Amino acid sequence: MADDFELLPDPERIVNGLRDTGYNFNTAIADIVDNSIAANASKINIDVDMDPNMKIRVYIADNGCGMDLDGLKNAMKYGSKERSEKNSLGKFGLGLKTASTAFCKKFSLLSRTAEEMELRKVQWDLDYIAEKGSWMLQFPTIEEDEEEMLDMVADGGSGTLLVWDNLDRLMKDYKTLKNAQKGLVKILNELKFHLSMVFQRYLDVNDSRANNVEIVVNTERLKPWDPFCTKEELTETLQVEDVPVDMPDGSQAMFHIAAYIIPKKGEYSTIEAEKEARGSNDFQGIYVYRENRLIHSGDWFGFMKKEPHFTLLRVDFSFDYKMDELLSVDIKKSRILLIGELAQFIINFLGAPRREAEKRYRDKENKAVHDKGENAHVPSNQNIDSKASELEGSKITPKGEDSAEISNNNGTFTKTISIKSNVDPKQNRVIPVPSIEGNALWEPALADGKHAVNINETHPFYKKIYGPYLAQHLVVEGLDDLLWALAEAENTTCSPSSIENYEDMRYTVSRILKKLVADLPDPEQED
């Protein structure tokens, strides 16, 4: 039997293979910021510089506790030793390396502690590793600009600086410096928002859940972004629970879950607050926080579809390190798995908030369609009014609030009908109304003596078929003409024995139409 043999992996293959762990620029920088926060930094500076040759260098400096030489070596080791603090934002001992090499081929780590105050520098260079075929950590000379970058944050005290060189995966190849600079500005704007969202609880000086940290990106100090708009008076907390969880090892953990309805457009305290809330479809969903650091957002984990009806609904799901294994937190701390009993709990929890969000959206949608269509039916009214006298085959005489005497070829009799008075002369033939009994799409009406038709604004057919085309008069006029003709045909051909049949026909057609348009998209609301 052969002796055990230490079989070391090929360094070049490993370091290059780990470049593709799925980081984007935002998640990579956030992973580095995690390390700074874990080192108890109160200030973190991120500088992304581009020279005239379109070469980019990234600096990330903090005023944390720093590292001595052994600490630097451990930090640069793939699979570094586990931190003693279980609640640290750093988790697997890979983030610094994998996040860095996802975008650059050479990165340097400089640090000093308060005890030693000697600045030291170590470096991984992927080309050098490939050349030597070995895990050769380098100790290059400290450059003047590197020490300056660290001192801008550490002010001569302890701290750490990470430098990315030879960036080959951040930007596409631009032909001109001007275009490259524009591309970099876009990247940095996205980074700023991402960090403001991910580290919101650390950036907010009034939030006691996390230690306060100041983060600066290219001289701009970041402000916290609160997805739940908790400072807005009209934000409503629908449901809150703190739930204990029995862990597989016999210990107990706890998670916090809360559902919020954010204000609708036009209900914010200021225009700036409304813009800042980002109340679009993209930002609905469950926001997952591990140790008060956002690790996942922008979807419902498959529990329900991402639809406009839920635009106003956002859910806070917060847990600590004790639930890491149960939730399968990934290497980038950007994904978890919600399975089993926990998934079923969340599905049940979302029931009432989902219904409320849908109700709020429907109210908003109905108002939007109503406002948009307020004058959309005027051309139809004018057209019908000009031709009605030669088309009407009945005479209708009011007999009460909701009944009239009908005279047609089948005789004279009383019939229930919607009767309106003091109606706008431009809108007395086709009249959108908030609702109709039985959720019918249309019904005959009499408006100031004119034969008219009421159209139900809340019926899905009106919202989905009329809604997107209310500004297109030809489409609206064609639909209006059809519904007015159906109402007038009912008045012209009904008899005492067939009145109920006509009503049943309206309800049945309306019910069929509701099902037929159920899978059609809702009209998009204007930004």
C-alpha positions in Angstrom: 0.0 0.0 0.0 1.5 3.3 -1.0 2.2 6.1 1.5 0.0 9.2 1.6 1.2 11.8 -0.9 0.7 15.6 -0.8 -0.7 16.5 -4.2 -0.6 20.3 -4.6 -2.8 22.0 -7.2 -1.2 23.8 -10.1 -0.9 27.5 -8.9 -1.5 29.0 -12.4 -4.6 26.9 -13.0 -6.0 27.7 -9.6 -5.5 31.5 -9.6 -6.9 31.8 -13.1 -9.8 29.4 -12.4 -10.8 31.5 -9.4 -11.0 34.6 -11.5 -14.4 33.3 -12.7 -16.3 33.0 -9.4 -19.1 35.2 -10.7 -18.2 38.6 -9.2 -19.3 41.8 -10.9 -17.5 45.1 -10.1 -20.1 46.1 -7.5 -20.1 42.8 -5.5 -16.3 42.6 -5.7 -15.7 46.1 -4.2 -18.4 45.4 -1.6 -16.5 42.2 -0.6 -13.4 44.3 0.0 -15.4 46.8 2.0 -16.5 43.8 4.2 -12.9 43.2 5.1 -12.4 46.8 6.1 -15.5 46.8 8.3 -14.3 43.5 9.8 -11.1 45.3 10.8 -13.2 47.9 12.7 -12.6 50.7 10.2 -14.6 53.8 10.5 -13.5 55.4 7.2 -13.1 53.7 3.9 -11.8 55.5 0.8 -12.3 54.0 -2.7 -10.5 55.7 -5.6 -10.7 54.6 -9.2 -8.2 56.5 -11.4 -7.7 56.4 -15.2 -4.5 57.8 -16.8 -4.3 59.3 -20.2 -3.4 55.9 -21.7 -6.8 54.6 -20.3 -5.0 52.4 -17.8 -7.0 52.1 -14.5 -5.8 51.7 -11.0 -8.1 51.0 -8.0 -7.2 52.0 -4.4 -9.3 50.9 -1.4 -8.0 52.3 1.9 -9.3 52.1 5.5 -8.3 53.2 9.0 -9.0 49.8 10.5 -6.7 47.9 12.9 -4.3 46.9 10.2 -2.0 43.8 10.0 1.5 42.9 10.8 3.6 40.8 8.4 2.0 37.5 9.5 -1.4 39.0 9.2 -0.6 40.2 5.6 0.6 36.7 4.7 -2.5 35.1 6.1 -4.8 37.6 4.3 -3.1 36.8 1.0 -3.4 33.1 1.5 -6.1 31.4 -0.5 -8.3 30.0 2.3 -6.9 32.2 5.0 -7.4 31.2 8.7 -10.9 31.7 10.0 -11.6 35.0 11.9 -12.1 34.6 15.6 -15.3 36.8 15.4 -18.0 34.6 14.0 -20.2 37.6 13.1 -17.5 39.1 10.9 -18.6 40.2 7.4 -15.5 38.3 6.1 -16.5 34.6 5.9 -14.6 32.2 3.8 -11.0 33.6 3.6 -11.3 33.9 -0.2 -13.0 37.2 -0.8 -10.0 39.5 -1.0 -8.3 37.3 -3.6 -11.2 36.2 -5.7 -12.8 39.7 -5.7 -9.5 41.2 -6.8 -8.5 38.8 -9.5 -11.9 38.9 -11.0 -10.8 42.3 -12.4 -7.0 42.6 -12.2 -4.0 40.4 -12.7 -1.9 42.0 -10.0 -2.9 43.3 -6.6 -1.0 44.6 -3.6 -1.9 44.8 0.1 -0.2 47.4 2.3 -0.9 47.6 6.1 0.4 48.7 9.4 -0.8 48.2 13.0 -0.9 50.7 15.8 1.6 48.7 17.8 4.4 48.4 15.1 3.5 51.4 12.8 5.7 49.9 10.1 4.1 49.9 6.7 4.6 46.6 4.8 3.6 45.6 1.3 2.9 42.2 -0.2 1.7 41.4 -3.7 0.2 38.7 -5.9 1.0 38.9 -9.6 -0.7 36.2 -11.7 1.8 36.5 -14.5 4.7 36.0 -12.0 2.9 33.0 -10.5 2.6 31.5 -14.0 6.2 32.3 -14.8 7.5 30.7 -11.6 4.9 27.9 -11.5 4.7 28.4 -7.7 2.8 30.4 -5.1 5.5 33.1 -4.9 4.2 36.0 -2.9 6.2 39.2 -3.6 7.4 42.0 -1.4 7.8 44.9 -3.7 8.8 48.5 -2.9 6.1 50.8 -1.4 5.3 53.6 -3.9 4.9 57.2 -2.8 1.3 57.5 -4.0 0.3 54.3 -2.1 1.5 55.7 1.2 -0.3 59.0 0.5 -3.5 57.1 -0.3 -3.4 55.3 3.0 -2.6 58.4 5.0 -5.6 60.2 3.5 -7.7 57.8 5.5 -5.5 56.5 8.3 -3.9 59.9 9.0 -0.6 58.3 10.1 -2.3 55.7 12.2 -3.1 52.0 11.6 -4.9 51.0 8.4 -4.8 49.0 5.2 -4.6 49.7 1.5 -5.5 47.4 -1.3 -4.3 48.3 -4.8 -5.5 46.8 -8.1 -3.1 46.9 -11.1 -3.3 45.5 -14.6 -7.1 45.6 -14.7 -8.1 43.6 -17.8 -11.8 42.8 -17.0 -13.4 46.1 -15.9 -14.0 47.9 -19.1 -14.3 47.2 -22.8 -11.7 48.6 -25.2 -12.5 52.2 -26.0 -11.0 54.0 -28.9 -10.9 57.4 -27.3 -10.1 58.6 -23.8 -13.3 60.7 -23.7 -15.5 57.7 -24.3 -13.5 55.6 -21.8 -14.0 58.3 -19.1 -17.8 58.3 -19.8 -17.8 54.6 -19.4 -16.0 54.8 -16.1 -18.4 57.5 -14.8 -21.3 55.1 -15.5 -19.5 52.2 -13.7 -18.8 54.4 -10.7 -22.3 55.7 -10.4 -23.6 52.2 -10.3 -21.0 51.3 -7.7 -22.0 54.3 -5.5 -25.6 53.2 -5.4 -24.7 49.6 -4.8 -22.6 50.4 -1.8 -25.2 52.9 -0.5 -27.8 50.1 -0.7 -25.6 47.2 0.6 -24.1 49.1 3.6 -27.1 51.3 4.3 -27.2 50.4 8.0 -23.5 51.1 8.4 -23.7 54.4 6.6 -26.8 55.7 8.4 -25.6 57.5 11.6 -29.1 57.2 13.1 -29.2 53.4 12.6 -28.0 51.6 15.8 -28.0 48.1 14.3 -24.5 48.5 12.8 -21.3 50.4 13.6 -21.1 53.7 11.7 -18.8 53.7 8.7 -18.0 56.5 6.3 -17.4 55.4 2.7 -16.0 57.8 0.1 -15.9 57.0 -3.6 -13.7 59.3 -5.7 -14.2 62.1 -3.1 -18.0 61.6 -2.8 -19.2 60.6 0.6 -21.9 58.0 0.2 -25.4 58.4 1.7 -27.5 55.4 2.9 -30.2 54.2 0.6 -33.2 52.8 2.5 -35.3 50.5 0.3 -38.2 50.6 2.8 -38.5 54.4 2.8 -38.9 54.3 6.6 -38.5 58.1 7.0 -41.5 58.7 4.8 -44.7 59.4 6.7 -46.9 57.4 4.3 -44.7 54.3 4.3 -46.8 51.6 6.0 -45.4 48.6 8.0 -47.8 45.9 7.2 -46.4 42.9 9.2 -43.4 42.3 11.4 -42.2 39.1 13.1 -39.1 38.0 14.9 -38.9 34.2 14.5 -36.8 31.8 16.5 -35.2 28.9 14.6 -34.0 25.6 16.0 -30.6 24.9 14.4 -29.4 21.4 13.4 -26.7 21.5 16.1 -29.3 22.1 18.9 -28.6 25.9 19.2 -31.2 28.5 18.5 -31.0 31.4 16.1 -33.6 34.1 15.1 -34.5 36.0 12.0 -36.4 39.2 11.5 -39.0 39.7 8.7 -41.0 42.8 8.0 -43.2 43.8 5.0 -43.5 47.4 3.9 -45.7 49.3 1.5 -43.8 52.3 0.2 -45.7 55.5 -0.9 -47.3 55.8 -4.4 -46.1 58.3 -6.9 -47.1 61.8 -5.7 -47.3 60.8 -2.1 -43.7 61.4 -1.1 -42.6 64.3 1.1 -40.4 65.8 -1.7 -39.7 65.2 -5.3 -36.2 64.2 -4.4 -37.5 61.6 -2.0 -39.8 60.1 -4.6 -36.9 59.9 -7.1 -34.6 58.4 -4.5 -37.1 55.7 -3.6 -36.7 54.1 -7.0 -40.4 53.0 -7.0 -40.0 50.9 -10.1 -40.7 47.2 -10.8 -37.0 46.4 -10.5 -36.8 47.2 -6.8 -39.7 45.1 -5.4 -38.9 41.9 -3.6 -37.2 40.5 -0.5 -34.1 42.3 0.8 -31.9 39.9 2.7 -29.4 41.1 5.3 -26.7 39.1 6.9 -25.2 40.9 10.0 -27.0 44.0 8.7 -25.2 43.9 5.4 -27.4 43.5 2.3 -26.5 40.3 0.5 -29.5 39.8 -1.9 -32.3 41.9 -3.3 -34.6 42.5 -6.2 -36.7 39.3 -6.4 -39.1 37.0 -4.6 -37.0 33.8 -4.6 -39.6 32.2 -6.9 -42.3 32.5 -4.2 -44.3 34.8 -6.5 -43.8 36.5 -9.9 -42.3 39.9 -10.2 -45.3 41.9 -11.4 -46.3 45.6 -11.5 -49.0 44.8 -8.8 -46.2 44.3 -6.2 -44.2 47.4 -7.1 -44.9 49.0 -3.7 -44.1 45.9 -1.7 -40.6 45.4 -0.2 -39.7 42.9 2.5 -36.9 43.0 5.1 -35.4 39.5 5.9 -32.5 39.9 8.4 -30.4 37.2 10.1 -27.1 36.8 11.8 -24.1 34.4 11.2 -25.7 31.6 13.2 -28.0 30.9 10.2 -25.2 30.8 7.6 -25.1 27.0 7.1 -28.9 26.7 7.2 -29.2 29.3 4.5 -26.2 28.2 2.4 -24.6 31.6 2.2 -22.4 31.6 -0.9 -18.8 32.7 -1.2 -19.7 36.2 -2.5 -22.3 36.6 0.3 -24.7 37.5 -2.5 -27.0 34.5 -2.4 -28.9 32.3 0.0 -31.2 29.4 -0.3 -34.7 29.6 1.2 -35.9 26.1 1.4 -38.1 23.7 3.5 -40.0 25.0 6.4 -38.4 28.5 6.1 -39.7 28.8 2.6 -43.2 27.8 3.6 -43.1 30.3 6.4 -42.2 33.1 4.1 -44.8 32.1 1.5 -47.5 32.2 4.3 -46.1 35.5 5.6 -46.3 37.1 2.2 -50.0 36.3 1.8 -51.6 39.4 3.4 -48.9 41.9 2.3 -49.2 40.7 -1.3 -53.0 41.2 -1.3 -52.6 44.7 0.2 -49.9 45.6 -2.3 -52.1 44.4 -5.2 -55.0 46.4 -3.9 -52.9 49.6 -3.6 -51.6 49.0 -7.1 -55.1 48.4 -8.5 -56.3 51.7 -6.9 -53.3 53.5 -8.4 -53.9 51.8 -11.8 -57.6 52.6 -11.8 -56.9 56.2 -11.1 -54.2 56.4 -13.7 -56.4 54.9 -16.4 -59.3 57.1 -15.3 -57.2 60.3 -15.4 -55.6 59.4 -18.7 -59.0 58.6 -20.3 -60.9 61.6 -18.9 -61.3 63.2 -22.3 -60.4 60.1 -24.5 -64.1 59.4 -25.3 -65.0 62.9 -26.5 -64.6 62.2 -30.2 -66.7 59.0 -29.8 -69.5 61.0 -28.1 -69.5 63.6 -30.8 -69.6 61.0 -33.6 -72.4 59.0 -31.9 -74.4 62.1 -31.1 -74.3 63.2 -34.7 -75.8 59.9 -35.9 -77.9 58.7 -33.0 -81.2 60.0 -34.2 -81.2 57.8 -37.3 -79.9 54.7 -35.3 -82.0 54.7 -32.2 -84.9 52.2 -32.4 -86.5 52.8 -29.1 -87.9 55.6 -27.0 -86.8 55.9 -23.3 -88.7 57.9 -20.7 -87.4 58.2 -17.1 -89.8 56.9 -14.5 -87.6 56.9 -11.4 -84.0 57.0 -10.2 -83.1 53.8 -12.0 -86.0 52.8 -14.2 -87.5 54.0 -17.4 -90.3 53.2 -19.8 -89.1 51.6 -23.0 -91.0 51.8 -26.2 -89.9 49.7 -29.2 -91.3 47.3 -31.8 -92.1 44.8 -29.0 -94.3 47.2 -27.0 -94.0 49.6 -24.1 -92.8 48.4 -20.7 -90.7 49.4 -17.7 -87.0 48.4 -17.5 -84.2 49.0 -15.0 -81.7 51.4 -16.5 -78.9 53.7 -15.3 -80.2 57.3 -15.4 -77.9 60.3 -15.2 -78.5 64.0 -15.1 -76.3 67.1 -15.5 -73.8 65.2 -17.6 -71.1 67.0 -19.6 -72.6 67.5 -23.1 -69.4 66.3 -24.6 -69.6 63.0 -22.7 -73.2 62.1 -22.7 -73.1 59.0 -25.0 -70.2 57.0 -23.7 -69.6 57.3 -20.0 -66.8 55.6 -18.1 -67.9 54.8 -14.5 -66.1 53.4 -11.5 -68.1 50.2 -11.4 -71.1 48.4 -12.7 -73.2 45.8 -10.9 -72.0 42.3 -11.4 -68.7 43.7 -12.8 -70.3 43.9 -16.2 -68.2 45.7 -18.8 -71.1 47.8 -20.1 -74.8 48.6 -19.5 -77.4 50.8 -21.2 -77.8 54.3 -19.7 -79.8 57.4 -20.2 -77.9 60.7 -19.8 -79.9 63.9 -19.8 -82.4 62.2 -22.1 -79.7 60.9 -24.5 -79.3 57.1 -25.2 -75.9 56.3 -23.6 -73.7 53.4 -22.5 -71.8 53.1 -19.2 -68.4 51.5 -19.4 -66.8 49.9 -16.4 -63.3 51.4 -15.8 -62.3 48.7 -13.3 -63.1 45.8 -15.7 -59.9 44.2 -16.9 -60.9 44.6 -20.5 -61.1 48.4 -20.1 -57.8 48.6 -18.2 -55.9 46.2 -20.5 -57.5 46.9 -23.9 -58.6 50.5 -23.6 -55.8 51.5 -21.2 -52.8 51.4 -23.5 -54.7 53.1 -26.3 -56.7 55.9 -24.7 -54.6 58.5 -26.5 -55.4 56.8 -29.9 -58.8 58.2 -30.8 -59.4 55.8 -33.7 -59.0 52.7 -31.5 -61.1 54.2 -28.6 -63.8 55.4 -31.0 -64.1 51.9 -32.5 -64.5 50.2 -29.1 -66.9 52.9 -27.9 -69.1 52.6 -31.0 -69.3 48.8 -30.5 -70.4 49.1 -26.9 -72.9 51.9 -27.6 -74.3 49.8 -30.4 -74.7 46.8 -28.1 -76.6 48.9 -25.6 -78.8 50.5 -28.2 -79.5 47.1 -29.8 -80.6 45.8 -26.3 -83.0 48.8 -26.0 -84.3 48.3 -29.5 -85.0 44.5 -29.4 -85.7 43.6 -25.8 -89.2 42.7 -24.6 -90.6 42.2 -21.1 -89.8 38.4 -21.3 -86.2 38.9 -22.6 -85.0 41.7 -20.2 -83.3 39.1 -17.9 -81.8 37.3 -20.8 -80.0 40.5 -22.0 -78.7 41.1 -18.5 -77.4 37.6 -18.3 -75.8 38.0 -21.7 -73.9 41.2 -20.5 -72.7 39.5 -17.4 -71.6 36.3 -19.3 -69.8 38.2 -22.0 -68.1 40.4 -19.4 -67.0 37.3 -17.4 -65.6 35.6 -20.5 -63.7 38.8 -21.5 -62.2 39.0 -18.0 -60.8 35.5 -18.4 -59.6 36.1 -22.0 -57.6 39.1 -21.1 -56.3 37.8 -17.8 -52.8 36.9 -19.2 -52.4 40.1 -21.1 -49.9 42.6 -19.6 -51.2 45.5 -17.5 -50.8 48.9 -19.0 -47.4 50.4 -18.0 -47.7 53.4 -15.8 -45.8 56.5 -16.9 -42.7 57.3 -14.9 
